[in-house]
């Protein structure tokens, strides 16, 4: 299943986002592309505003770093 196959209204909990951030911080390189895409999807969703501020900032930082 790809990110495109997922329902657009699927929500992601703060705990799930924290886990994705943790995976990236621990150096799981072979899954990096997929994780960053999921974080980008969360960032672009309506649910992003409901995440804690520090987590939103970290997600924005990760996505920005991947775009360089």
PyMOL commands that set and color helices and strands:
alter all, ss='L'
color gray80, all
select helices_A, chain A and resi 3-5+14-25+29-43+46-50+53-66
alter helices_A, ss='H'
color red, helices_A
deselect
rebuild
show_as cartoon
